[in-house]
């Protein structure tokens, strides 16, 4: 199972690497076309926005399993491991509900905007907005993974005889 999750994480990081690299490439291409060739690309700004949005959304999924989201830990410094175990389980349960909310309403919003086209690229906005439910599915998966890991490993009670 560990091999599967390692492959899953590498794939997700590969998607983020691709979207980030494509974003940087398009920005540099736009600079080259505008200042060297004297003619800018009309579609590159829209594509950069989409790639940047996808990078952020898929990056949020990775941040869940790597504990990279912003945390105010003043209260946590004074809690016992046993209390932290249930505290984080509650946090993950709430996060899972939020991800399900994003999934449902993100999908509804995307489907509702399939007829509206982007100005420059002329693709349906619905395809652009499908990034939100796709990333929400990954965030749900990673939330469950992180909750199980924290409950069983990170905040599991330590035995005195070990």
FIVEXPA-437520 format. One record per residue: x, y, z of N, C-alpha, C, O in turn; residue in one letter; residue number from 1. Coordinates in Angstrom, 3 decimals. Layout:
N
((X Y Z) (X Y Z) (X Y Z) (X Y Z) 'A' NUM)
...
***
This chain:
162
((0.824 -1.195 0.000) (0.000 0.000 0.000) (0.869 1.260 0.000) (0.529 2.268 -0.619) 'X' 1)
((1.999 1.176 0.711) (2.905 2.323 0.763) (3.417 2.675 -0.630) (3.567 3.852 -0.959) 'X' 2)
((3.684 1.665 -1.444) (4.169 1.906 -2.804) (3.112 2.655 -3.626) (3.434 3.553 -4.404) 'X' 3)
((1.851 2.267 -3.437) (0.763 2.947 -4.143) (0.709 4.427 -3.755) (0.608 5.296 -4.621) 'X' 4)
((0.775 4.708 -2.454) (0.684 6.093 -1.998) (1.909 6.904 -2.410) (1.795 8.097 -2.693) 'X' 5)
((3.065 6.275 -2.444) (4.261 6.971 -2.930) (4.114 7.338 -4.405) (4.492 8.433 -4.821) 'X' 6)
((3.566 6.418 -5.188) (3.321 6.693 -6.611) (2.270 7.786 -6.768) (2.416 8.679 -7.603) 'X' 7)
((1.231 7.716 -5.980) (0.170 8.737 -5.989) (0.743 10.118 -5.670) (0.441 11.094 -6.357) 'X' 8)
((1.575 10.197 -4.622) (2.178 11.480 -4.244) (3.126 11.991 -5.325) (3.146 13.186 -5.621) 'X' 9)
((3.912 11.090 -5.915) (4.819 11.509 -6.989) (4.040 12.017 -8.195) (4.433 13.003 -8.818) 'X' 10)
((2.935 11.349 -8.527) (2.104 11.800 -9.639) (1.534 13.188 -9.365) (1.560 14.059 -10.235) 'X' 11)
((1.024 13.386 -8.165) (0.447 14.682 -7.813) (1.504 15.782 -7.840) (1.241 16.885 -8.319) 'X' 12)
((2.681 15.491 -7.336) (3.772 16.467 -7.395) (4.217 16.704 -8.830) (4.629 17.811 -9.179) 'X' 13)
((4.135 15.669 -9.667) (4.456 15.826 -11.083) (3.470 16.755 -11.787) (3.856 17.556 -12.638) 'X' 14)
((2.198 16.640 -11.424) (1.181 17.535 -11.993) (1.485 18.979 -11.602) (1.396 19.886 -12.429) 'X' 15)
((1.840 19.181 -10.348) (2.165 20.530 -9.885) (3.425 21.055 -10.565) (3.490 22.227 -10.934) 'X' 16)
((4.420 20.197 -10.732) (5.631 20.595 -11.430) (5.329 20.977 -12.865) (5.849 21.971 -13.373) 'X' 17)
((4.480 20.184 -13.525) (4.107 20.485 -14.911) (3.371 21.816 -15.016) (3.705 22.643 -15.865) 'X' 18)
((2.367 22.029 -14.156) (1.609 23.281 -14.241) (2.485 24.489 -13.911) (2.340 25.547 -14.523) 'X' 19)
((3.382 24.337 -12.956) (4.289 25.443 -12.615) (5.257 25.731 -13.752) (5.483 26.889 -14.102) 'X' 20)
((5.827 24.679 -14.329) (6.774 24.863 -15.434) (6.080 25.454 -16.656) (6.643 26.316 -17.331) 'X' 21)
((4.864 24.998 -16.944) (4.117 25.547 -18.074) (3.797 27.021 -17.842) (3.861 27.832 -18.767) 'X' 22)
((3.456 27.359 -16.611) (3.187 28.754 -16.255) (4.418 29.626 -16.517) (4.318 30.672 -17.158) 'X' 23)
((5.563 29.196 -16.024) (6.801 29.964 -16.207) (7.159 30.058 -17.687) (7.557 31.120 -18.165) 'X' 24)
((7.018 28.953 -18.409) (7.314 28.956 -19.839) (6.425 29.945 -20.584) (6.907 30.699 -21.430) 'X' 25)
((5.134 29.945 -20.275) (4.218 30.864 -20.961) (4.516 32.323 -20.641) (4.402 33.185 -21.512) 'X' 26)
((4.893 32.601 -19.411) (5.243 33.981 -19.052) (6.482 34.418 -19.841) (6.517 35.521 -20.387) 'X' 27)
((7.493 33.554 -19.898) (8.702 33.890 -20.656) (8.415 34.000 -22.146) (8.971 34.867 -22.820) 'X' 28)
((7.557 33.136 -22.664) (7.176 33.220 -24.074) (6.445 34.527 -24.367) (6.679 35.164 -25.394) 'X' 29)
((5.566 34.914 -23.461) (4.838 36.170 -23.629) (5.803 37.357 -23.622) (5.663 38.274 -24.430) 'X' 30)
((6.768 37.341 -22.726) (7.769 38.425 -22.681) (8.558 38.462 -23.980) (8.781 39.535 -24.541) 'X' 31)
((8.982 37.298 -24.462) (9.732 37.228 -25.712) (8.906 37.759 -26.875) (9.393 38.568 -27.665) 'X' 32)
((7.657 37.310 -26.984) (6.801 37.740 -28.095) (6.496 39.232 -28.033) (6.470 39.908 -29.062) 'X' 33)
((6.268 39.738 -26.842) (5.899 41.141 -26.720) (7.075 42.081 -26.972) (6.930 43.063 -27.701) 'X' 34)
((8.226 41.800 -26.387) (9.339 42.740 -26.447) (10.344 42.451 -27.547) (11.016 43.373 -28.008) 'X' 35)
((10.471 41.217 -27.981) (11.415 40.892 -29.049) (10.717 40.888 -30.402) (11.205 41.485 -31.362) 'X' 36)
((9.577 40.216 -30.473) (8.851 40.139 -31.736) (7.879 41.298 -31.939) (7.435 41.541 -33.061) 'X' 37)
((7.546 42.013 -30.869) (6.649 43.163 -30.984) (5.184 42.800 -31.147) (4.387 43.645 -31.555) 'X' 38)
((4.808 41.558 -30.837) (3.423 41.131 -30.977) (3.103 40.160 -29.833) (3.690 39.081 -29.754) 'X' 39)
((2.189 40.535 -28.963) (1.898 39.696 -27.793) (0.891 38.602 -28.131) (0.131 38.706 -29.094) 'X' 40)
((0.906 37.558 -27.316) (-0.027 36.453 -27.457) (-1.308 36.795 -26.704) (-1.255 37.188 -25.538) 'X' 41)
((-2.433 36.652 -27.346) (-3.706 37.025 -26.724) (-4.163 36.009 -25.691) (-4.848 36.382 -24.739) 'X' 42)
((-3.812 34.753 -25.842) (-4.338 33.684 -25.005) (-3.462 33.343 -23.812) (-3.910 32.642 -22.904) 'X' 43)
((-2.222 33.824 -23.791) (-1.290 33.365 -22.760) (-1.681 33.813 -21.347) (-1.441 33.086 -20.383) 'X' 44)
((-2.273 34.985 -21.218) (-2.671 35.458 -19.887) (-3.748 34.555 -19.282) (-3.687 34.208 -18.102) 'X' 45)
((-4.731 34.181 -20.101) (-5.779 33.279 -19.607) (-5.213 31.925 -19.222) (-5.577 31.370 -18.185) 'X' 46)
((-4.337 31.397 -20.038) (-3.748 30.094 -19.743) (-2.899 30.160 -18.484) (-2.898 29.218 -17.691) 'X' 47)
((-2.177 31.256 -18.287) (-1.382 31.413 -17.065) (-2.267 31.445 -15.827) (-1.919 30.855 -14.804) 'X' 48)
((-3.398 32.121 -15.905) (-4.327 32.148 -14.775) (-4.831 30.744 -14.450) (-4.903 30.362 -13.282) 'X' 49)
((-5.179 29.980 -15.481) (-5.652 28.614 -15.278) (-4.562 27.745 -14.660) (-4.825 26.998 -13.718) 'X' 50)
((-3.355 27.836 -15.179) (-2.256 27.027 -14.659) (-1.914 27.407 -13.221) (-1.621 26.538 -12.399) 'X' 51)
((-1.949 28.685 -12.923) (-1.667 29.150 -11.564) (-2.742 28.643 -10.597) (-2.433 28.188 -9.496) 'X' 52)
((-3.993 28.727 -11.018) (-5.103 28.238 -10.199) (-4.976 26.735 -9.955) (-5.183 26.267 -8.835) 'X' 53)
((-4.637 25.980 -11.000) (-4.478 24.531 -10.860) (-3.320 24.203 -9.924) (-3.417 23.278 -9.118) 'X' 54)
((-2.238 24.947 -10.026) (-1.089 24.722 -9.145) (-1.475 24.925 -7.682) (-1.094 24.133 -6.820) 'X' 55)
((-2.217 25.966 -7.410) (-2.632 26.257 -6.038) (-3.591 25.180 -5.513) (-3.439 24.705 -4.388) 'X' 56)
((-4.558 24.808 -6.315) (-5.546 23.827 -5.860) (-4.911 22.454 -5.628) (-5.165 21.825 -4.601) 'X' 57)
((-4.100 21.990 -6.556) (-3.459 20.681 -6.385) (-2.383 20.747 -5.304) (-2.135 19.756 -4.616) 'X' 58)
((-1.751 21.893 -5.151) (-0.780 22.072 -4.072) (-1.431 21.997 -2.705) (-0.815 21.534 -1.745) 'X' 59)
((-2.671 22.450 -2.612) (-3.407 22.350 -1.344) (-3.615 20.899 -0.938) (-3.600 20.574 0.249) 'X' 60)
((-3.809 20.036 -1.916) (-3.978 18.613 -1.615) (-2.691 18.029 -1.039) (-2.736 17.224 -0.108) 'X' 61)
((-1.559 18.428 -1.582) (-0.278 17.932 -1.064) (-0.005 18.491 0.325) (0.524 17.785 1.184) 'X' 62)
((-0.356 19.733 0.552) (-0.108 20.362 1.851) (-0.813 19.634 2.994) (-0.348 19.680 4.133) 'X' 63)
((-1.904 18.977 2.712) (-2.630 18.258 3.756) (-1.795 17.103 4.299) (-1.661 16.952 5.514) 'X' 64)
((-1.235 16.291 3.414) (-0.480 15.131 3.884) (0.911 15.499 4.400) (1.510 14.736 5.158) 'X' 65)
((1.420 16.644 4.002) (2.760 17.046 4.448) (2.723 18.061 5.591) (3.761 18.626 5.937) 'X' 66)
((1.566 18.301 6.176) (1.409 19.269 7.275) (2.003 20.625 6.935) (2.770 21.180 7.722) 'X' 67)
((1.660 21.160 5.783) (2.217 22.432 5.329) (1.224 23.589 5.389) (1.588 24.729 5.098) 'X' 68)
((-0.023 23.313 5.763) (-0.981 24.408 5.876) (-0.673 25.235 7.120) (-0.051 24.750 8.065) 'X' 69)
((-1.109 26.466 7.105) (-0.866 27.384 8.217) (-1.604 26.892 9.461) (-2.777 26.523 9.394) 'X' 70)
((-0.906 26.890 10.593) (-1.475 26.423 11.855) (-1.085 27.394 12.958) (0.064 27.828 13.042) 'X' 71)
((-2.037 27.724 13.787) (-1.741 28.491 15.001) (-1.650 27.465 16.118) (-2.661 26.906 16.543) 'X' 72)
((-0.427 27.217 16.595) (-0.213 26.103 17.507) (0.003 26.512 18.959) (0.543 25.730 19.742) 'X' 73)
((-0.401 27.704 19.327) (-0.236 28.151 20.708) (-0.986 27.234 21.674) (-0.443 26.846 22.709) 'X' 74)
((-2.209 26.893 21.347) (-3.006 25.994 22.180) (-2.422 24.580 22.165) (-2.414 23.900 23.191) 'X' 75)
((-1.942 24.147 21.021) (-1.441 22.781 20.887) (-0.213 22.516 21.736) (0.030 21.376 22.131) 'X' 76)
((0.559 23.541 22.020) (1.763 23.361 22.827) (1.440 22.919 24.255) (2.287 22.340 24.935) 'X' 77)
((0.219 23.192 24.704) (-0.168 22.895 26.080) (-1.086 21.681 26.214) (-1.541 21.369 27.314) 'X' 78)
((-1.362 20.993 25.102) (-2.238 19.830 25.143) (-1.426 18.546 25.253) (-0.289 18.469 24.788) 'X' 79)
((-2.025 17.552 25.871) (-1.378 16.246 25.945) (-1.535 15.529 24.604) (-2.356 15.915 23.772) 'X' 80)
((-0.742 14.489 24.412) (-0.801 13.729 23.163) (-2.180 13.106 22.967) (-2.688 13.054 21.847) 'X' 81)
((-2.781 12.637 24.052) (-4.097 12.010 23.952) (-5.150 13.016 23.487) (-6.001 12.691 22.659) 'X' 82)
((-5.093 14.214 24.010) (-6.060 15.235 23.604) (-5.776 15.688 22.172) (-6.706 15.907 21.396) 'X' 83)
((-4.498 15.829 21.820) (-4.137 16.212 20.448) (-4.665 15.197 19.437) (-5.066 15.554 18.329) 'X' 84)
((-4.658 13.945 19.834) (-5.132 12.885 18.944) (-6.577 13.137 18.532) (-6.909 13.050 17.350) 'X' 85)
((-7.421 13.443 19.482) (-8.835 13.677 19.184) (-9.075 15.078 18.610) (-9.990 15.277 17.811) 'X' 86)
((-8.267 16.025 19.013) (-8.359 17.383 18.475) (-8.123 17.360 16.963) (-8.912 17.906 16.192) 'X' 87)
((-7.032 16.723 16.556) (-6.729 16.670 15.129) (-7.724 15.808 14.366) (-8.019 16.089 13.204) 'X' 88)
((-8.237 14.780 14.990) (-9.266 13.976 14.337) (-10.490 14.844 14.029) (-11.083 14.725 12.957) 'X' 89)
((-10.865 15.716 14.970) (-11.969 16.643 14.736) (-11.657 17.651 13.642) (-12.514 17.979 12.821) 'X' 90)
((-10.418 18.140 13.638) (-9.999 19.083 12.587) (-10.086 18.419 11.220) (-10.580 19.017 10.264) 'X' 91)
((-9.604 17.176 11.128) (-9.664 16.465 9.847) (-11.105 16.166 9.431) (-11.421 16.190 8.241) 'X' 92)
((-11.966 15.889 10.384) (-13.374 15.655 10.054) (-13.993 16.929 9.479) (-14.725 16.878 8.491) 'X' 93)
((-13.695 18.071 10.103) (-14.203 19.346 9.598) (-13.628 19.636 8.213) (-14.359 20.065 7.320) 'X' 94)
((-12.333 19.408 8.026) (-11.693 19.632 6.733) (-12.299 18.742 5.658) (-12.477 19.178 4.520) 'X' 95)
((-12.617 17.506 6.006) (-13.245 16.594 5.053) (-14.606 17.120 4.607) (-14.948 17.047 3.427) 'X' 96)
((-15.377 17.648 5.549) (-16.690 18.219 5.213) (-16.522 19.429 4.295) (-17.288 19.595 3.346) 'X' 97)
((-15.532 20.268 4.567) (-15.277 21.432 3.709) (-14.884 20.977 2.305) (-15.327 21.564 1.318) 'X' 98)
((-14.066 19.950 2.208) (-13.663 19.425 0.898) (-14.859 18.852 0.139) (-14.967 19.025 -1.075) 'X' 99)
((-15.751 18.175 0.848) (-16.970 17.678 0.202) (-17.836 18.837 -0.285) (-18.439 18.759 -1.355) 'X' 100)
((-17.896 19.905 0.497) (-18.629 21.113 0.104) (-18.030 21.691 -1.182) (-18.760 22.028 -2.113) 'X' 101)
((-16.702 21.803 -1.229) (-16.024 22.295 -2.431) (-16.276 21.378 -3.620) (-16.468 21.845 -4.743) 'X' 102)
((-16.277 20.096 -3.375) (-16.512 19.135 -4.443) (-17.907 19.307 -5.031) (-18.064 19.411 -6.247) 'X' 103)
((-18.898 19.337 -4.184) (-20.278 19.439 -4.658) (-20.543 20.764 -5.365) (-21.005 20.787 -6.505) 'X' 104)
((-20.249 21.859 -4.684) (-20.564 23.155 -5.273) (-19.598 23.542 -6.388) (-19.976 24.281 -7.297) 'X' 105)
((-18.362 23.057 -6.337) (-17.434 23.286 -7.440) (-17.897 22.591 -8.707) (-17.818 23.151 -9.799) 'X' 106)
((-18.383 21.359 -8.552) (-18.900 20.629 -9.707) (-20.176 21.286 -10.244) (-20.340 21.440 -11.454) 'X' 107)
((-21.057 21.664 -9.353) (-22.290 22.332 -9.767) (-21.981 23.628 -10.511) (-22.595 23.924 -11.536) 'X' 108)
((-21.031 24.395 -9.991) (-20.646 25.651 -10.625) (-20.013 25.410 -11.994) (-20.290 26.136 -12.949) 'X' 109)
((-19.162 24.384 -12.084) (-18.502 24.084 -13.355) (-19.512 23.667 -14.417) (-19.455 24.138 -15.553) 'X' 110)
((-20.424 22.795 -14.051) (-21.428 22.336 -15.014) (-22.331 23.491 -15.441) (-22.748 23.561 -16.597) 'X' 111)
((-22.630 24.386 -14.521) (-23.476 25.530 -14.838) (-22.820 26.555 -15.744) (-23.506 27.403 -16.315) 'X' 112)
((-21.502 26.489 -15.885) (-20.791 27.462 -16.708) (-20.196 26.854 -17.972) (-19.231 27.389 -18.516) 'X' 113)
((-20.749 25.759 -18.442) (-20.226 25.118 -19.655) (-20.562 25.896 -20.927) (-19.904 25.713 -21.951) 'X' 114)
((-21.550 26.738 -20.875) (-21.926 27.497 -22.077) (-21.169 28.812 -22.217) (-21.079 29.369 -23.311) 'X' 115)
((-20.635 29.297 -21.128) (-19.891 30.557 -21.170) (-18.451 30.265 -21.595) (-17.807 29.367 -21.052) 'X' 116)
((-17.950 31.027 -22.568) (-16.615 30.797 -23.110) (-15.615 31.813 -22.578) (-15.967 32.958 -22.290) 'X' 117)
((-14.365 31.382 -22.450) (-13.304 32.314 -22.060) (-13.084 33.284 -23.212) (-13.235 32.906 -24.374) 'X' 118)
((-12.730 34.528 -22.908) (-12.621 35.534 -23.972) (-11.562 35.229 -25.038) (-11.839 35.362 -26.230) 'X' 119)
((-10.387 34.832 -24.640) (-9.305 34.682 -25.610) (-9.207 33.270 -26.191) (-9.053 33.107 -27.402) 'X' 120)
((-9.293 32.263 -25.344) (-9.096 30.888 -25.813) (-10.382 30.248 -26.335) (-10.324 29.240 -27.039) 'X' 121)
((-11.531 30.815 -26.001) (-12.829 30.316 -26.453) (-13.097 28.869 -26.026) (-13.658 28.082 -26.787) 'X' 122)
((-12.692 28.534 -24.808) (-13.046 27.234 -24.245) (-14.077 27.478 -23.147) (-14.088 28.552 -22.545) 'X' 123)
((-14.936 26.510 -22.878) (-15.947 26.716 -21.845) (-15.319 26.923 -20.459) (-14.396 26.206 -20.073) 'X' 124)
((-15.831 27.910 -19.723) (-15.363 28.163 -18.368) (-15.560 26.945 -17.472) (-14.832 26.764 -16.496) 'X' 125)
((-16.533 26.121 -17.801) (-16.791 24.930 -17.004) (-15.572 24.023 -16.903) (-15.322 23.431 -15.853) 'X' 126)
((-14.812 23.912 -17.991) (-13.595 23.099 -17.960) (-12.557 23.709 -17.029) (-11.834 22.995 -16.333) 'X' 127)
((-12.492 25.019 -17.024) (-11.565 25.704 -16.119) (-11.982 25.457 -14.672) (-11.139 25.187 -13.816) 'X' 128)
((-13.264 25.548 -14.403) (-13.769 25.395 -13.042) (-13.771 23.941 -12.559) (-13.933 23.698 -11.363) 'X' 129)
((-13.596 22.974 -13.457) (-13.527 21.573 -13.046) (-12.265 21.264 -12.245) (-12.159 20.198 -11.637) 'X' 130)
((-11.323 22.177 -12.242) (-10.123 22.008 -11.419) (-10.515 21.933 -9.939) (-9.919 21.169 -9.180) 'X' 131)
((-11.497 22.710 -9.533) (-11.905 22.735 -8.124) (-12.435 21.385 -7.646) (-11.954 20.889 -6.627) 'X' 132)
((-13.403 20.762 -8.329) (-13.841 19.449 -7.834) (-12.764 18.378 -7.963) (-12.691 17.481 -7.123) 'X' 133)
((-11.931 18.450 -8.994) (-10.856 17.461 -9.130) (-9.885 17.563 -7.965) (-9.506 16.550 -7.376) 'X' 134)
((-9.485 18.774 -7.634) (-8.581 18.969 -6.498) (-9.280 18.642 -5.184) (-8.631 18.190 -4.241) 'X' 135)
((-10.576 18.859 -5.104) (-11.319 18.538 -3.882) (-11.352 17.037 -3.624) (-11.285 16.601 -2.475) 'X' 136)
((-11.452 16.255 -4.678) (-11.395 14.795 -4.514) (-10.045 14.404 -3.932) (-9.970 13.589 -3.013) 'X' 137)
((-8.978 14.988 -4.471) (-7.638 14.681 -3.968) (-7.469 15.162 -2.527) (-6.815 14.497 -1.724) 'X' 138)
((-8.060 16.323 -2.195) (-7.990 16.808 -0.815) (-8.756 15.893 0.134) (-8.315 15.671 1.262) 'X' 139)
((-9.904 15.354 -0.306) (-10.651 14.398 0.526) (-9.812 13.152 0.790) (-9.727 12.680 1.924) 'X' 140)
((-9.201 12.628 -0.253) (-8.351 11.442 -0.103) (-7.209 11.732 0.860) (-6.942 10.941 1.765) 'X' 141)
((-6.540 12.854 0.673) (-5.394 13.184 1.516) (-5.804 13.523 2.944) (-5.026 13.309 3.874) 'X' 142)
((-6.995 14.042 3.130) (-7.483 14.309 4.485) (-7.688 13.002 5.242) (-7.309 12.888 6.408) 'X' 143)
((-8.281 12.030 4.585) (-8.469 10.723 5.225) (-7.109 10.088 5.518) (-6.905 9.533 6.598) 'X' 144)
((-6.192 10.165 4.577) (-4.846 9.611 4.792) (-4.159 10.270 5.985) (-3.589 9.586 6.836) 'X' 145)
((-4.215 11.591 6.043) (-3.555 12.314 7.134) (-4.219 12.018 8.474) (-3.535 11.885 9.489) 'X' 146)
((-5.544 11.913 8.485) (-6.255 11.617 9.741) (-5.871 10.239 10.260) (-5.627 10.063 11.454) 'X' 147)
((-5.819 9.271 9.366) (-5.438 7.914 9.782) (-3.997 7.904 10.287) (-3.704 7.300 11.319) 'X' 148)
((-3.117 8.556 9.579) (-1.706 8.591 9.995) (-1.543 9.265 11.356) (-0.853 8.742 12.231) 'X' 149)
((-2.170 10.409 11.533) (-2.042 11.121 12.805) (-2.652 10.320 13.952) (-2.088 10.273 15.046) 'X' 150)
((-3.796 9.692 13.708) (-4.476 8.952 14.761) (-3.710 7.688 15.146) (-3.611 7.350 16.326) 'X' 151)
((-3.168 6.995 14.144) (-2.490 5.724 14.413) (-1.004 5.874 14.725) (-0.450 5.067 15.472) 'X' 152)
((-0.348 6.894 14.168) (1.103 6.981 14.295) (1.549 8.229 15.053) (2.163 8.128 16.114) 'X' 153)
((1.244 9.390 14.515) (1.800 10.636 15.052) (1.342 10.928 16.478) (2.151 11.334 17.313) 'X' 154)
((0.071 10.728 16.765) (-0.458 11.012 18.105) (-0.964 9.757 18.800) (-1.827 9.829 19.676) 'X' 155)
((-0.426 8.609 18.407) (-0.790 7.359 19.080) (-0.162 7.329 20.457) (0.952 7.820 20.643) 'X' 156)
((-0.865 6.758 21.427) (-0.290 6.699 22.780) (0.977 5.850 22.786) (1.019 4.778 22.182) 'X' 157)
((1.983 6.325 23.458) (3.256 5.599 23.588) (3.146 4.644 24.776) (2.639 5.001 25.839) 'X' 158)
((3.625 3.445 24.570) (3.592 2.471 25.662) (4.818 2.650 26.539) (5.909 2.924 26.039) 'X' 159)
((4.647 2.500 27.817) (5.732 2.724 28.771) (6.796 1.644 28.704) (7.942 1.890 29.083) 'X' 160)
((6.447 0.451 28.230) (7.396 -0.670 28.206) (8.265 -0.688 26.963) (9.118 -1.568 26.849) 'X' 161)
((8.103 0.203 26.057) (8.859 0.169 24.806) (10.242 0.684 24.987) (11.016 0.725 24.030) 'X' 162)
***
